[in-house]
Amino acid sequence: MLTVMLNRLWLALLLSNLHGGFLRSQIYFEADPFNLLRYEKTLFQERSVAPPFILRPTFNSSSTHAGSRWSITARAEYFENDSAPNLENSSSRWIGKGISRYRSLRLGYSNDFVTFTIEPYHFENENLDYPVPVRKGIYKRMNDTRPHGDTPLLLSDINEFQIFFHHSGVGVGASNANMWWGPGLHSSLQMSTNASGFRYFSFGTMGKQRVKNIGVDLRYIFSPMDDKNVGSPYFTALLASLTTYSSPQFTLGFSRSYLSGHGTARPTPWSYISLEDAMMLPFEELFLSEKQKDPDDPESAVDLWDEILVGYLVAAFPSSGLKIYIEYGRDDHAWDKDDFSRQPDHSGASIIGLRKYGLFGNPNLVGGLEYTSLIKSKFWTKRIPGTWYSKEVYDYNSYDGRWWGAHSGPDSDDFYIFLGYMGENFSIIPAFNYERHGVIDNTALILEKRPYLVYNPDTGRWVPVIREQWRERQVNIWPEVKFEFRLDVRLTIKEFDFNFYYEDEAVDNLEFKWGERKGKVWWMGVERTIDNDDFRSFRRRIGR
C-alpha cells in the first residue's frame, strides 16, 4: 500500500508544471552532502556570508522566511553495480551488486512554532552474490560487506521523520533523519550519512542563531538505539559552534558523544548504566583523574563508556569563496592535562580540507581537497591503542551494518580531490579518491586446516581429524588500498534536477592478502520540488 501511494504521488509531482526555485523556500539543509557544494555556492553569492554547515540538518530561521512554508520533493533513482557495494554516505540506499531502484516523497512544513518533515521511500536491490571480503572484527563493517542477505532486497519505510516545536530559534523534538557533524564534504569523524539514520531526541537551537556579531549553535542529542544495533546502547551527544561575523569568518565548534549501556553483556554493577545517567554523560568531567572515586586507587577512575570528543575550526573568506577547515578528535580519555599535553595525538584522528568557489577568477569553477586520517596512534606498542570504532559490544560504532562515522573505518586514511564546473543549470565535477585500510593493523584471516585429536567413545581411542579454522596471520605488511575515479554530472531542465554519476573502483591487497577487485557503479536520478511560492505564482497567473 505504501509503495502504491508513493508511486502515484511521485508521478503526479513529477508531471506538475509549477516552477520552483532553489533555496528560495528551503525549509532546512539536510545532512546529506549531495547538495552541499550547491548550497554553499548559492549562499556565498547571494549573501556574501560563508555558512559553516558543520551541524546538519540545520533549519532556516523564521526571521529569514516569515510565515509558514511547505514543500514537496519527489525523487527517483536508478543504480547499476557490477561488483561489491562501494558507495559511501548513501544513508538508506545500500547499493549491492545488480540493479537498484529508489523512490521517495518528502513532505515538509514549517512555521514560527512547528517544523515537520516526513519522507516515505521504497527501495529495491537485486543483491546478487559476490565474493564477500573476510576481515577481522574491526573491519567487519566496511561498505563492501553484505549486511543484508535477502535476495532481492526490498525496503519500504520512513527514511526521514522530524517534528520540532520551537520559538525564537530554540526547539525540542524527535527525529530519525541523518545527521552530519563537521565541515567536511567527503567524511566526518563523529557523525556522517554513511549509515541509515537512527531515532533520537534533540533539544537546542534549530540552526545558527545570531547574537550581536556571533552565531551560536548549541544542541543536545539522545538516542536509545533500537534493534538495528546489536549492542542496544544509549547514544548521547552535546554539540556547539560559535561563528564570528567578520571577514574572514571563523567558526569554532565541538562535539562530545558517548555510547553506553551494558550492550550484549550480562548486566552487572560494572557494565550497566541507567537511562538517566546515560543522558548526563556529555556533562561529565573531561579528564579521567577527575573521575577517580578512591584517591588511593587509580583504577577507580576507569570509564567503561566509549567517548569521542571532536573539535572543529573553519576559516571562511566570503569575498573570495574560500573555506579552509580542520577537524580533530580523540577516542579515549586523557588522564589529566599533563597527559594530554605530552601525547595529544594518542588515539587522535583528523580531517583537513579546503573548498574554493570561483577558481581562477571564473565564478563557475569549483575545487577542493580533503584528507582524513584515523591511523592507529604511533604509541600503540606502548599504550592501549585507542583504535577508533573498536568496541565489538557496540557493533564497532555501526548501525544497520555500516559505520555512522568515517566510512573508511578504523586505522585508515582517505584522500579526496575534486575540480570541476558548477553553473546555474549544469555542473560536471570529476573527482579522485585514494583510501587505505589497516595502515598499521593489517593481519588477515586465513582459513587453515589444523589436526586435532578427538576421543571416540565407541573404540575408546583418540582419533586424529582435520578441521578448518579461521586464524589471524600477517600475510604481508601492506594496507588494503582503494583507488576511485568519479564523475558527477548535474542538469536542471524546467525545474527538474537530473544527476548522472559514475564511479570506477580498483582495490589492491584485498583482505590484506594480495587480493584484487574492480567494479563500476552507474547512478541516475531525477528530483522535483514544489513549494508554497510555486502556488502563489500559479494563482497569480490564473488571476490575470
Stockholm file with secondary structure:
# STOCKHOLM 1.0

chainA/1-544         MLTVMLNRLWLALLLSNLHGGFLRSQIYFEADPFNLLRYEKTLFQERSVAPPFILRPTFNSSSTHAGSRWSITARAEYFENDSAPNLENSSSRWIGKGISRYRSLRLGYSNDFVTFTIEPYHFENENLDYPVPVRKGIYKRMNDTRPHGDTPLLLSDINEFQIFFHHSGVGVGASNANMWWGPGLHSSLQMSTNASGFRYFSFGTMGKQRVKNIGVDLRYIFSPMDDKNVGSPYFTALLASLTTYSSPQFTLGFSRSYLSGHGTARPTPWSYISLEDAMMLPFEELFLSEKQKDPDDPESAVDLWDEILVGYLVAAFPSSGLKIYIEYGRDDHAWDKDDFSRQPDHSGASIIGLRKYGLFGNPNLVGGLEYTSLIKSKFWTKRIPGTWYSKEVYDYNSYDGRWWGAHSGPDSDDFYIFLGYMGENFSIIPAFNYERHGVIDNTALILEKRPYLVYNPDTGRWVPVIREQWRERQVNIWPEVKFEFRLDVRLTIKEFDFNFYYEDEAVDNLEFKWGERKGKVWWMGVERTIDNDDFRSFRRRIGR
#=GR chainA/1-544 SS CHHHHHHHHHHHHHTCCCCCCTTTTCCEECSCGGGHHHHHHHHHHHHSCCCCCCEESEECCTTTSCSCEEEEEEEEEEEEESSSCCCCSCTTCCCCSEEEEEEEEEEEEECSSEEEEEEEEEEEECCCCCCCCCCCGGGTTCTTSCCCCCSSEEEEEEEEEEEEEEETTEEEEEECCCCEESSCSSCCSSBCSSSCCCCEEEEEESSCEEETTEEEEEEEEEEECCTTSTTCCEEEEEEEEEEECSSSEEEEEEEEEEEESCTTSCCCTTSCCCHHHHHTGGGSCSSGGGGCSSTTCGGGGCCCSEEEEEEEEEEEETTTTEEEEEEEEESSCCSSHHHHHHCTTTTEEEEEEEEEESGGGCTTEEEEEEEEECCCCTTTTTSCCCCTTCCGGGTTTEETTEESSCTTCSSEEEEEEEEEEECSSEEEEEEEEEEEECSSCCCEEEEEEEEEEEEETTTTEEEEEEEEEEEEECCCSCCEEEEEEEEEEEEEETTEEEEEEEEEEEEEEETTTTEEEEEEEEEEEEEEEEEHHHHHHHHHHHHC
#=GC SS_cons         CHHHHHHHHHHHHHTCCCCCCTTTTCCEECSCGGGHHHHHHHHHHHHSCCCCCCEESEECCTTTSCSCEEEEEEEEEEEEESSSCCCCSCTTCCCCSEEEEEEEEEEEEECSSEEEEEEEEEEEECCCCCCCCCCCGGGTTCTTSCCCCCSSEEEEEEEEEEEEEEETTEEEEEECCCCEESSCSSCCSSBCSSSCCCCEEEEEESSCEEETTEEEEEEEEEEECCTTSTTCCEEEEEEEEEEECSSSEEEEEEEEEEEESCTTSCCCTTSCCCHHHHHTGGGSCSSGGGGCSSTTCGGGGCCCSEEEEEEEEEEEETTTTEEEEEEEEESSCCSSHHHHHHCTTTTEEEEEEEEEESGGGCTTEEEEEEEEECCCCTTTTTSCCCCTTCCGGGTTTEETTEESSCTTCSSEEEEEEEEEEECSSEEEEEEEEEEEECSSCCCEEEEEEEEEEEEETTTTEEEEEEEEEEEEECCCSCCEEEEEEEEEEEEEETTEEEEEEEEEEEEEEETTTTEEEEEEEEEEEEEEEEEHHHHHHHHHHHHC
//
